[in-house]
Amino acid sequence: MPKRILSPYFYYRYGTEGQFEQARQRYVANLSEAQKKQYDDAIIKFQADGCSPIRLGEDWAYLTVAKAEGREI
């Protein structure tokens, strides 16, 4: 049976810090170079302004910054 891929929101809300970080690392490891640049740019954008709109594919970046800042989603 294949491993289930859960939403980043599931790991943010219900997972432990370790589970969230492990899932985030798996996600980033599977990105192409262009996607990694988009992810890094999104991290910078959300660090500068946490109220920026979340575009498609930026959910992990948003939740990573929110978790680091201790914000409740």
Backbone bond lengths (Angstrom), bond angles and torsions (degrees), N, CA, C in turn:
res aa  C-N    CA-C-N  psi(-1)  N-CA   C-N-CA  omega(-1)  CA-C   N-CA-C  phi
1 M - - - 1.452 - - 1.523 109.09 -
2 P 1.343 118.24 127.73 1.464 119.83 -178.79 1.525 111.40 -68.59
3 K 1.323 113.56 153.37 1.462 119.46 177.74 1.514 109.64 -68.92
4 R 1.302 116.15 135.75 1.466 120.09 178.53 1.515 110.41 -76.30
5 I 1.305 114.89 138.26 1.463 120.43 175.52 1.520 106.87 -99.16
6 L 1.294 115.52 118.17 1.459 120.75 -177.73 1.522 110.15 -98.96
7 S 1.284 115.01 157.10 1.458 122.66 178.92 1.529 110.30 -62.63
8 P 1.341 116.90 147.70 1.468 118.78 175.51 1.525 111.46 -60.90
9 Y 1.317 117.16 -29.28 1.460 120.47 178.54 1.526 111.31 -66.19
10 F 1.326 117.03 -33.62 1.468 120.55 177.04 1.526 109.33 -61.94
11 Y 1.336 116.69 -48.81 1.468 119.89 179.92 1.522 111.22 -64.43
12 Y 1.322 117.12 -36.84 1.457 120.65 179.43 1.519 110.68 -65.20
13 R 1.317 116.35 -47.02 1.459 121.91 -173.01 1.537 112.61 -80.68
14 Y 1.326 117.41 -43.99 1.465 120.44 -170.18 1.521 114.60 -112.93
15 G 1.305 118.47 -14.87 1.459 120.69 -177.36 1.517 112.22 -87.68
16 T 1.305 114.31 166.89 1.460 119.75 175.11 1.524 108.71 -81.92
17 E 1.315 116.42 170.93 1.469 120.69 176.60 1.531 110.05 -56.08
18 G 1.327 115.97 -44.23 1.463 120.95 -179.30 1.516 112.75 -63.52
19 Q 1.323 117.05 -42.54 1.462 120.64 178.87 1.524 110.87 -64.91
20 F 1.320 116.65 -41.62 1.462 120.46 178.66 1.525 110.15 -61.93
21 E 1.322 116.57 -48.28 1.462 120.87 -177.69 1.528 111.06 -64.98
22 Q 1.309 117.65 -40.48 1.462 121.61 178.56 1.531 111.07 -63.25
23 A 1.308 116.74 -43.81 1.468 121.20 178.58 1.528 110.55 -66.09
24 R 1.329 117.35 -39.53 1.462 121.36 178.41 1.524 110.71 -63.63
25 Q 1.323 116.72 -42.87 1.457 120.56 179.39 1.527 111.31 -64.84
26 R 1.332 117.38 -39.29 1.471 120.41 176.20 1.525 110.45 -62.84
27 Y 1.318 116.35 -41.75 1.462 121.50 179.39 1.530 110.41 -61.87
28 V 1.320 117.33 -49.61 1.469 121.93 -177.33 1.532 110.22 -65.69
29 A 1.319 118.05 -36.98 1.469 121.45 -179.73 1.525 111.85 -64.06
30 N 1.312 118.02 -26.93 1.463 121.91 -178.33 1.524 113.76 -92.72
31 L 1.318 118.04 3.88 1.467 121.11 179.55 1.527 110.91 -83.73
32 S 1.318 116.28 148.93 1.462 120.80 172.09 1.532 107.99 -75.19
33 E 1.308 117.15 171.66 1.469 120.50 -179.85 1.532 111.14 -60.88
34 A 1.324 117.08 -41.92 1.466 120.39 179.47 1.531 110.74 -64.83
35 Q 1.321 116.36 -39.92 1.463 120.24 178.91 1.528 111.15 -68.37
36 K 1.349 117.27 -35.93 1.467 120.44 177.50 1.525 110.38 -64.04
37 K 1.337 116.35 -39.17 1.468 119.27 177.46 1.524 110.24 -64.44
38 Q 1.330 116.98 -42.54 1.464 121.08 177.70 1.531 110.27 -61.72
39 Y 1.327 117.09 -41.16 1.468 122.01 178.30 1.534 110.07 -62.58
40 D 1.332 116.63 -47.12 1.474 120.71 179.77 1.530 111.21 -62.61
41 D 1.330 116.37 -41.56 1.470 120.40 177.61 1.526 110.67 -63.09
42 A 1.325 116.99 -39.44 1.464 121.01 179.40 1.529 110.86 -66.50
43 I 1.329 117.61 -38.80 1.473 121.30 176.67 1.524 109.38 -58.41
44 I 1.324 116.30 -47.76 1.471 120.95 179.94 1.525 110.74 -61.81
45 K 1.333 116.21 -42.66 1.472 120.87 -179.96 1.527 110.78 -60.97
46 F 1.336 117.40 -45.23 1.463 120.30 -177.34 1.523 112.43 -74.96
47 Q 1.321 117.84 -26.46 1.462 119.75 174.52 1.525 110.01 -69.04
48 A 1.319 116.66 -35.47 1.462 120.86 179.60 1.526 111.34 -75.62
49 D 1.327 117.14 -38.80 1.464 121.54 -177.52 1.522 109.32 -147.38
50 G 1.317 116.47 99.82 1.457 122.27 -178.70 1.510 114.17 -67.71
51 C 1.327 117.63 -9.37 1.468 121.44 -179.45 1.526 112.29 -99.07
52 S 1.324 117.08 6.59 1.462 120.25 178.23 1.525 109.51 -62.72
53 P 1.331 117.00 147.52 1.468 118.86 177.38 1.527 110.74 -65.24
54 I 1.318 115.58 144.81 1.460 121.48 -179.91 1.520 107.84 -92.25
55 R 1.315 116.01 118.12 1.460 120.90 177.21 1.525 109.25 -90.20
56 L 1.318 115.56 166.01 1.449 122.12 179.02 1.526 110.00 -54.38
57 G 1.316 116.81 129.37 1.458 121.56 179.07 1.516 114.77 88.83
58 E 1.327 117.79 0.05 1.468 120.30 -178.56 1.527 112.72 -105.05
59 D 1.316 117.72 9.48 1.458 119.70 -175.81 1.523 112.67 -65.74
60 W 1.340 118.23 -41.32 1.463 119.33 178.93 1.524 110.36 -64.80
61 A 1.314 117.82 -40.54 1.464 121.15 179.74 1.530 110.25 -62.30
62 Y 1.320 116.21 -46.79 1.467 120.72 -179.91 1.529 111.04 -60.18
63 L 1.318 116.72 -47.56 1.465 120.11 -177.73 1.524 112.00 -68.86
64 T 1.328 117.54 -32.26 1.467 120.63 177.09 1.521 110.28 -62.96
65 V 1.324 116.32 -45.73 1.466 120.53 179.32 1.528 110.16 -67.34
66 A 1.319 117.39 -43.15 1.471 121.10 -179.69 1.525 110.47 -60.86
67 K 1.329 117.21 -42.66 1.458 121.09 -179.34 1.519 110.21 -66.58
68 A 1.325 117.35 -41.54 1.471 121.22 -179.81 1.526 111.11 -64.23
69 E 1.335 116.38 -34.01 1.464 120.23 -179.77 1.527 112.55 -89.09
70 G 1.325 117.04 -5.15 1.456 120.87 177.69 1.521 113.46 76.20
71 R 1.330 116.95 21.61 1.474 120.27 179.07 1.517 110.68 -77.67
72 E 1.296 116.27 145.25 1.470 123.12 176.15 1.519 108.39 -92.31
73 I 1.306 116.52 128.28 1.468 121.63 -179.71 1.519 108.34 -103.01
